[in-house]
Amino acid sequence: MAIALRDAGFKDLKNSQVFCLAHIDLNGTSIVDLAERSNVSKQAASKLVSELVTLGYLSSSQVPSDGRAILVQFTPRGRSLMQQSFELFADIELGYSRRLGAQTYSVLKRALQELVELRPSNND
């Protein structure tokens, strides 16, 4: 995915940053939730967010109701990146579905989703 995004013009992204972006909700995500979803430490998540803020993909601010919590949100550039990502994923999924057949691909996708749900977090 990172290679496809670079080919689409987002040449300044590292694989780890793309992985991080995939775990941020379109309406924003706290650093703590991002770390848990990414299965990395809060320090690692904070470092990735700082890099992505510098690159202009994210903004960060304190949550008004909790002065210790940091909310991470997409900037317009980040939203553009995510839109491109959604389009790339749709193309990839269409290709897999065509190769495997719609029913087989649907079963595979469901099985992979179940495996993701079974994966332990850093807190386990």
N, C-alpha and C positions, 0 to 999 in steps of 0.2 A: 504494500500500500504506500509506503514512504517513497518508493521509487516512482510510482504512478503520480503521486502528488508533486514530486520534484519535476517530473515531466510536464505537469500542468502549470508550472510556474512558481511553485512554493519550494524554491531551491535551498532555503536556509534552515530546513528542518532536519533534525536527527531522528533516527528510529525511536529512541526513547521518548522524544517529545511528541511524536505522532501517537505513540501508545498512551501517553498521559492525556492527550486531548480527547481520546476516545472515551474517557471516563468522566467527562465533564458534561453535566446537563445543559441543555440550551438556555435554561433560565438561571444557571449558576450552580456551583457546588462548593461546599466548604473544603478547606485543605484536609481536614480530618477525614471526611467522606471520600475525597479523592485518593488519599493514601490507602484507605481500606479497600476501595474498589480496585486500585492498581496493584494491591498486595505489596506495597513498599512502605518504608517508614515515613513519618510525617516530615522529617528532615529532607528526605529524598524528594518527596512530593513538593515541598516548598522550594527546593532548588530548581526543579523542572518548571514550576510555575514562574519563578523569578526569570528564568531564561526566556520563557514564552511571553512574559510581560515586556521584556526588553526587545523582543522581536516584533512586538505589536499584535500578537494573536490574542492575548488575554489582558484583562485588567483585574486588579484585586483591591478589595476594600474591607474594612471592618464591618461585621454584622452589627447593626445598631442595637439589637436586643442583647448582644453578647460581645463585649469589647475585646474578648480574647479570640473570638472566631474570625477567620478570614474567608470572605466569599470571593470566589474566582468566577469571572464571567468572560464571555467572548466579546472581543471588539468587532467592529465591522469587518476587519481583515480576517479575524478568526471565524466569523460567521460565513464568510465567503469560502474559506478553507473547508469548513464542515459541509457546506452545500456541495462542493466538489467531491468530498469524501463520500457523501450519500450517493451521488451519481456514479462514482467508481464502484462502490459496493453493489449497487443495483446491476451494473454491467457484469460484474464478477458473478453474482448470483444467477443471472440469466444464462451466462455461459455454462456454469455448473449444471443448472437445470436442463439445459439442452443436451449436455454430454451424458448425464446420468438418467435423464427422464424426470419429469416433474414429480412423480410419486416417490421415486428413490431419493431424489434430492430433499424432498420434504421430510422423509424419515431420517435421513442423515442430519439435517438441520435440527430437528427436534432432539435427536440423541446428543448432539454437540451442546445444545442449550442445557440439557439435563446435566451433562458433565460439568459445565461451567457452574451451575447451581450447587453442585456437590463439592466444588473446590474450597478448601479451607482458607480462611483469611489469616492475616497476621495476628489477629486476636485469639485464634484457636490454639 
